[in-house]
Structures are given as C-alpha cells and as structure tokens.
C-alpha cells in the first residue's frame, strides 16, 4: 500500500490483517516503486490518489511499466482540492 495518511494506512492494514492478509506499507511513492521492482510477490496495490510527491494518477503508468499488479485507488477527501491546493 502506498498511502501518506498514516492513520488511514493503519486502519486499512488492521482491517486486511483481520483476514490474515499480509500488508506492506510505505508513505513514499518512489519507495513504493522500488519495492515493486524488488519483489514479484505482491498481489495487489492500494494506491493513494493524492500523494504529496507525485499524483497517484501519474504514478500508475510508472507502475504498469514494471508490473501488471492490480491497483485499487484510494483517497481521503476531495481529489481536485488535493491536486490544486
């Protein structure tokens, strides 16, 4: 999961772990890309749409260059406000 809202990341992590799903998280999109490049074991990516360093929509093509991993988009709040202020 690439999510910069640590509270939301913890909520999602706790929920998924209740189903015995192993979760790896990072708040950095670039760290997330590196993690995907280093491991082929990930089966799903939960991606925050409004990351501070790079927009989640801009990150998707970079991910898809390296992996065909399914992506679930998440965001907390107004997407346009997150991008423009």
Rosetta constraint file for C-alpha pairs under 8 A:
AtomPair CA 1 CA 9 HARMONIC 7.69 0.50
AtomPair CA 1 CA 23 HARMONIC 7.29 0.50
AtomPair CA 1 CA 24 HARMONIC 6.16 0.50
AtomPair CA 1 CA 25 HARMONIC 4.64 0.50
AtomPair CA 1 CA 26 HARMONIC 6.38 0.50
AtomPair CA 1 CA 32 HARMONIC 7.75 0.50
AtomPair CA 1 CA 45 HARMONIC 5.51 0.50
AtomPair CA 1 CA 46 HARMONIC 4.61 0.50
AtomPair CA 1 CA 47 HARMONIC 5.94 0.50
AtomPair CA 2 CA 25 HARMONIC 5.92 0.50
AtomPair CA 2 CA 26 HARMONIC 5.14 0.50
AtomPair CA 2 CA 27 HARMONIC 5.52 0.50
AtomPair CA 2 CA 28 HARMONIC 6.61 0.50
AtomPair CA 2 CA 29 HARMONIC 6.18 0.50
AtomPair CA 2 CA 32 HARMONIC 6.15 0.50
AtomPair CA 2 CA 45 HARMONIC 7.57 0.50
AtomPair CA 2 CA 46 HARMONIC 6.28 0.50
AtomPair CA 2 CA 47 HARMONIC 5.00 0.50
AtomPair CA 2 CA 48 HARMONIC 6.04 0.50
AtomPair CA 3 CA 8 HARMONIC 7.75 0.50
AtomPair CA 3 CA 9 HARMONIC 5.98 0.50
AtomPair CA 3 CA 25 HARMONIC 7.22 0.50
AtomPair CA 3 CA 26 HARMONIC 6.36 0.50
AtomPair CA 3 CA 27 HARMONIC 4.89 0.50
AtomPair CA 3 CA 28 HARMONIC 7.48 0.50
AtomPair CA 3 CA 46 HARMONIC 7.85 0.50
AtomPair CA 3 CA 47 HARMONIC 6.39 0.50
AtomPair CA 3 CA 48 HARMONIC 5.10 0.50
AtomPair CA 3 CA 51 HARMONIC 7.31 0.50
AtomPair CA 4 CA 9 HARMONIC 7.60 0.50
AtomPair CA 4 CA 26 HARMONIC 7.42 0.50
AtomPair CA 4 CA 27 HARMONIC 4.16 0.50
AtomPair CA 4 CA 28 HARMONIC 6.89 0.50
AtomPair CA 4 CA 48 HARMONIC 7.40 0.50
AtomPair CA 4 CA 51 HARMONIC 6.39 0.50
AtomPair CA 4 CA 52 HARMONIC 7.81 0.50
AtomPair CA 5 CA 9 HARMONIC 6.14 0.50
AtomPair CA 5 CA 27 HARMONIC 7.41 0.50
AtomPair CA 6 CA 10 HARMONIC 6.11 0.50
AtomPair CA 6 CA 27 HARMONIC 7.47 0.50
AtomPair CA 7 CA 11 HARMONIC 6.35 0.50
AtomPair CA 8 CA 12 HARMONIC 6.23 0.50
AtomPair CA 9 CA 13 HARMONIC 5.97 0.50
AtomPair CA 9 CA 25 HARMONIC 7.41 0.50
AtomPair CA 10 CA 14 HARMONIC 5.96 0.50
AtomPair CA 11 CA 15 HARMONIC 6.22 0.50
AtomPair CA 12 CA 16 HARMONIC 6.18 0.50
AtomPair CA 13 CA 17 HARMONIC 6.00 0.50
AtomPair CA 13 CA 23 HARMONIC 6.21 0.50
AtomPair CA 14 CA 18 HARMONIC 6.28 0.50
AtomPair CA 15 CA 19 HARMONIC 7.26 0.50
AtomPair CA 16 CA 20 HARMONIC 6.81 0.50
AtomPair CA 16 CA 21 HARMONIC 5.40 0.50
AtomPair CA 16 CA 22 HARMONIC 7.52 0.50
AtomPair CA 16 CA 23 HARMONIC 7.38 0.50
AtomPair CA 17 CA 21 HARMONIC 4.87 0.50
AtomPair CA 17 CA 22 HARMONIC 6.24 0.50
AtomPair CA 17 CA 23 HARMONIC 7.18 0.50
AtomPair CA 26 CA 31 HARMONIC 6.86 0.50
AtomPair CA 26 CA 32 HARMONIC 6.22 0.50
AtomPair CA 27 CA 31 HARMONIC 7.93 0.50
AtomPair CA 27 CA 32 HARMONIC 7.92 0.50
AtomPair CA 28 CA 32 HARMONIC 6.16 0.50
AtomPair CA 28 CA 53 HARMONIC 7.67 0.50
AtomPair CA 29 CA 33 HARMONIC 6.27 0.50
AtomPair CA 29 CA 51 HARMONIC 7.40 0.50
AtomPair CA 29 CA 53 HARMONIC 7.20 0.50
AtomPair CA 29 CA 54 HARMONIC 7.12 0.50
AtomPair CA 29 CA 59 HARMONIC 7.58 0.50
AtomPair CA 30 CA 34 HARMONIC 6.35 0.50
AtomPair CA 31 CA 35 HARMONIC 6.16 0.50
AtomPair CA 32 CA 36 HARMONIC 6.24 0.50
AtomPair CA 33 CA 37 HARMONIC 6.24 0.50
AtomPair CA 33 CA 62 HARMONIC 7.96 0.50
AtomPair CA 33 CA 63 HARMONIC 6.64 0.50
AtomPair CA 34 CA 38 HARMONIC 6.22 0.50
AtomPair CA 35 CA 39 HARMONIC 6.26 0.50
AtomPair CA 36 CA 40 HARMONIC 6.86 0.50
AtomPair CA 36 CA 42 HARMONIC 7.35 0.50
AtomPair CA 36 CA 63 HARMONIC 7.93 0.50
AtomPair CA 36 CA 66 HARMONIC 7.90 0.50
AtomPair CA 36 CA 67 HARMONIC 7.62 0.50
AtomPair CA 37 CA 66 HARMONIC 6.80 0.50
AtomPair CA 42 CA 69 HARMONIC 7.49 0.50
AtomPair CA 43 CA 69 HARMONIC 6.22 0.50
AtomPair CA 43 CA 70 HARMONIC 7.19 0.50
AtomPair CA 44 CA 69 HARMONIC 5.78 0.50
AtomPair CA 44 CA 70 HARMONIC 5.19 0.50
AtomPair CA 44 CA 71 HARMONIC 6.05 0.50
AtomPair CA 44 CA 72 HARMONIC 7.63 0.50
AtomPair CA 45 CA 69 HARMONIC 6.78 0.50
AtomPair CA 45 CA 70 HARMONIC 6.24 0.50
AtomPair CA 45 CA 71 HARMONIC 4.75 0.50
AtomPair CA 45 CA 72 HARMONIC 6.15 0.50
AtomPair CA 46 CA 71 HARMONIC 5.81 0.50
AtomPair CA 46 CA 72 HARMONIC 4.72 0.50
AtomPair CA 46 CA 73 HARMONIC 5.91 0.50
AtomPair CA 46 CA 74 HARMONIC 6.73 0.50
AtomPair CA 47 CA 56 HARMONIC 6.69 0.50
AtomPair CA 47 CA 71 HARMONIC 6.73 0.50
AtomPair CA 47 CA 72 HARMONIC 6.09 0.50
AtomPair CA 47 CA 73 HARMONIC 4.97 0.50
AtomPair CA 47 CA 74 HARMONIC 5.84 0.50
AtomPair CA 48 CA 56 HARMONIC 6.03 0.50
AtomPair CA 48 CA 73 HARMONIC 5.93 0.50
AtomPair CA 48 CA 74 HARMONIC 4.75 0.50
AtomPair CA 48 CA 75 HARMONIC 5.28 0.50
AtomPair CA 49 CA 55 HARMONIC 6.20 0.50
AtomPair CA 49 CA 56 HARMONIC 4.18 0.50
AtomPair CA 49 CA 57 HARMONIC 6.44 0.50
AtomPair CA 49 CA 73 HARMONIC 6.20 0.50
AtomPair CA 49 CA 74 HARMONIC 5.89 0.50
AtomPair CA 49 CA 75 HARMONIC 5.31 0.50
AtomPair CA 49 CA 79 HARMONIC 7.40 0.50
AtomPair CA 50 CA 54 HARMONIC 7.80 0.50
AtomPair CA 50 CA 55 HARMONIC 5.55 0.50
AtomPair CA 50 CA 56 HARMONIC 5.91 0.50
AtomPair CA 50 CA 75 HARMONIC 6.42 0.50
AtomPair CA 50 CA 79 HARMONIC 6.73 0.50
AtomPair CA 50 CA 82 HARMONIC 5.73 0.50
AtomPair CA 50 CA 83 HARMONIC 6.70 0.50
AtomPair CA 51 CA 55 HARMONIC 5.50 0.50
AtomPair CA 51 CA 56 HARMONIC 6.25 0.50
AtomPair CA 54 CA 58 HARMONIC 6.72 0.50
AtomPair CA 54 CA 59 HARMONIC 6.81 0.50
AtomPair CA 55 CA 59 HARMONIC 6.39 0.50
AtomPair CA 55 CA 83 HARMONIC 7.42 0.50
AtomPair CA 56 CA 60 HARMONIC 6.45 0.50
AtomPair CA 57 CA 61 HARMONIC 7.79 0.50
AtomPair CA 58 CA 62 HARMONIC 7.47 0.50
AtomPair CA 59 CA 63 HARMONIC 6.31 0.50
AtomPair CA 60 CA 64 HARMONIC 6.11 0.50
AtomPair CA 61 CA 65 HARMONIC 6.17 0.50
AtomPair CA 62 CA 66 HARMONIC 7.06 0.50
AtomPair CA 63 CA 67 HARMONIC 5.99 0.50
AtomPair CA 63 CA 68 HARMONIC 7.93 0.50
AtomPair CA 64 CA 68 HARMONIC 5.70 0.50
AtomPair CA 64 CA 69 HARMONIC 7.53 0.50
AtomPair CA 75 CA 79 HARMONIC 7.29 0.50
AtomPair CA 77 CA 81 HARMONIC 7.96 0.50
AtomPair CA 77 CA 82 HARMONIC 7.50 0.50
AtomPair CA 78 CA 82 HARMONIC 6.13 0.50
AtomPair CA 79 CA 83 HARMONIC 6.34 0.50
AtomPair CA 80 CA 84 HARMONIC 6.02 0.50
AtomPair CA 81 CA 85 HARMONIC 5.23 0.50
